[in-house]
Amino acid sequence: MQVKVHWIIDGVAEMDVEAIEDAEKNVETILGKLIEDNPQLVDTLGARAIQGKAYLPGSEEDKDVESS
């Protein structure tokens, strides 16, 4: 039987950096290495995209709660 599984990985990383862009770059580097070291993420699990956005605590977090 052929079936499809739609999966989502959701996470929030906290790190101490000088600039928001540094946090985004750190996460991008880590995730890029994870994909490079684990080709089954793309080949078997069909990963198509990973995206994220850095924000200061208390800013975007509050908006997400209010819009729920």
C-alpha positions as CSV (number, residue, x, y, z in Angstrom):
1,M,0.0,0.0,0.0
2,Q,1.4,3.4,-1.0
3,V,0.9,6.1,1.7
4,K,2.3,9.6,2.3
5,V,3.3,11.0,5.6
6,H,3.4,14.8,6.1
7,W,5.8,15.6,8.9
8,I,6.9,18.8,10.6
9,I,9.7,19.5,13.0
10,D,9.2,22.6,15.1
11,G,11.7,24.0,17.5
12,V,13.0,27.1,19.2
13,A,16.8,27.5,19.8
14,E,18.0,30.0,22.3
15,M,21.6,31.3,22.0
16,D,23.7,34.1,23.2
17,V,25.0,36.1,20.2
18,E,26.0,39.7,19.3
19,A,23.3,40.1,16.5
20,I,20.1,38.4,15.4
21,E,21.8,37.6,12.1
22,D,24.5,35.6,14.0
23,A,21.8,33.4,15.6
24,E,20.2,32.7,12.2
25,K,23.6,31.9,10.7
26,N,24.4,29.5,13.6
27,V,21.2,27.6,13.1
28,E,21.6,27.6,9.3
29,T,25.1,26.1,9.7
30,I,24.0,23.4,12.2
31,L,21.0,22.4,10.1
32,G,23.0,22.4,6.9
33,K,25.5,20.0,8.5
34,L,22.7,17.8,9.8
35,I,21.3,17.5,6.3
36,E,24.7,16.9,4.8
37,D,25.5,14.2,7.3
38,N,22.0,12.5,7.0
39,P,21.0,12.3,3.3
40,Q,18.0,10.2,4.2
41,L,16.3,13.4,5.4
42,V,16.0,14.3,1.8
43,D,16.2,10.9,0.0
44,T,13.8,8.9,2.3
45,L,11.9,11.5,4.3
46,G,11.5,14.0,1.4
47,A,12.6,17.1,3.3
48,R,12.0,20.0,1.0
49,A,12.6,23.1,3.0
50,I,13.8,24.3,6.4
51,Q,13.1,27.9,7.4
52,G,13.3,30.0,10.5
53,K,13.5,33.6,11.7
54,A,15.3,35.0,14.7
55,Y,13.6,37.4,17.0
56,L,14.2,39.0,20.4
57,P,12.4,37.2,23.3
58,G,9.1,38.9,24.0
59,S,8.6,40.4,20.6
60,E,7.4,37.8,18.0
61,E,6.5,35.3,20.8
62,D,3.8,37.7,22.0
63,K,2.4,38.1,18.5
64,D,2.1,34.4,18.0
65,V,0.1,34.0,21.3
66,E,-2.2,36.9,20.5
67,S,-3.0,35.6,17.0
68,S,-3.9,32.0,18.2
